[in-house]
Amino acid sequence: MIEDVSGFLECNVELLSMDVELAELLGYSI
């Protein structure tokens, strides 16, 4: 159970970092 949650959080962090990178490419500042 705990391992599933940590894996889920890691996936969310990766998606969030991707969104930030895309936003920076598009010229948005977060």
C-alpha positions as CSV (number, residue, x, y, z in Angstrom):
1,M,0.0,0.0,0.0
2,I,2.7,2.5,1.0
3,E,4.8,1.6,-2.0
4,D,1.8,2.2,-4.3
5,V,1.3,5.6,-2.8
6,S,5.0,6.6,-3.2
7,G,5.0,5.4,-6.8
8,F,1.8,7.4,-7.4
9,L,3.4,10.5,-5.9
10,E,6.5,10.0,-8.0
11,C,4.4,9.8,-11.2
12,N,2.6,13.1,-10.2
13,V,6.0,14.8,-9.5
14,E,7.2,13.7,-13.0
15,L,4.0,15.0,-14.6
16,L,4.2,18.3,-12.7
17,S,7.8,18.8,-13.7
18,M,6.9,18.1,-17.3
19,D,4.1,20.7,-17.1
20,V,6.5,23.3,-15.7
21,E,9.0,22.6,-18.5
22,L,6.3,23.0,-21.1
23,A,5.1,26.2,-19.5
24,E,8.6,27.6,-19.5
25,L,9.0,26.7,-23.2
26,L,5.7,28.5,-23.9
27,G,7.0,31.6,-22.0
28,Y,4.9,31.3,-18.9
29,S,6.4,32.0,-15.5
30,I,5.2,29.9,-12.5
